[in-house]
C-alpha cells in the first residue's frame, strides 16, 4: 500500500511539471508552491503521530 501511494505521488508531481510548463509558471514559483504544500503535509503527519502517541501513553 505505501508503494502505491508513492507512485501516485510521483504521478502527481509529473502532472504538476506538465501543468506548469503549459501555464508558463516560473520554476521558482512552482518550487515554492510545492515546498509549502509539502510543509503542510509534514505538519499534518506530525499532528497525527502526536495524537496517536498521546492516546497510547
C-alpha positions as CSV (number, residue, x, y, z in Angstrom):
1,X,0.0,0.0,0.0
2,X,2.8,2.6,0.8
3,X,4.3,1.7,-2.6
4,X,1.1,2.6,-4.4
5,X,0.9,5.9,-2.6
6,X,4.5,6.7,-3.6
7,X,3.7,6.0,-7.3
8,X,0.6,8.2,-7.1
9,X,2.7,10.9,-5.5
10,X,5.2,10.7,-8.4
11,X,2.4,10.9,-11.0
12,X,1.0,14.0,-9.3
13,X,4.5,15.6,-9.5
14,X,4.7,14.8,-13.2
15,X,1.3,16.3,-13.7
16,X,2.4,19.5,-11.9
17,X,5.5,19.7,-14.1
18,X,3.5,19.4,-17.3
19,X,0.9,21.9,-16.0
20,X,3.5,24.5,-15.0
21,X,5.1,24.3,-18.5
22,X,1.7,24.8,-20.2
23,X,0.7,27.7,-17.9
24,X,4.1,29.4,-18.1
25,X,4.6,29.4,-14.4
26,X,8.2,30.1,-13.4
27,X,10.1,27.2,-11.9
28,X,10.8,29.2,-8.7
29,X,7.1,29.8,-8.2
30,X,6.3,26.1,-8.7
31,X,9.1,25.1,-6.3
32,X,7.8,27.5,-3.7
33,X,4.2,26.2,-4.1
34,X,5.4,22.6,-3.8
35,X,7.6,23.5,-0.8
36,X,4.7,25.0,1.2
37,X,2.4,22.1,0.3
38,X,5.0,19.6,1.5
39,X,5.4,21.6,4.7
40,X,1.7,21.4,5.3
41,X,1.7,17.6,4.7
42,X,4.5,17.1,7.1
43,X,2.7,19.2,9.7
44,X,-0.4,17.1,9.4
45,X,1.5,13.9,9.7
46,X,3.3,15.2,12.9
47,X,-0.1,16.2,14.4
48,X,-1.5,12.7,13.7
49,X,1.6,11.0,15.1
50,X,1.4,13.2,18.2
51,X,-2.3,12.4,18.8
52,X,-1.6,8.7,18.3
53,X,1.3,8.9,20.8
54,X,-0.8,10.7,23.4
55,X,-3.6,8.2,23.1
56,X,-1.2,5.3,23.6
57,X,0.7,6.8,26.5
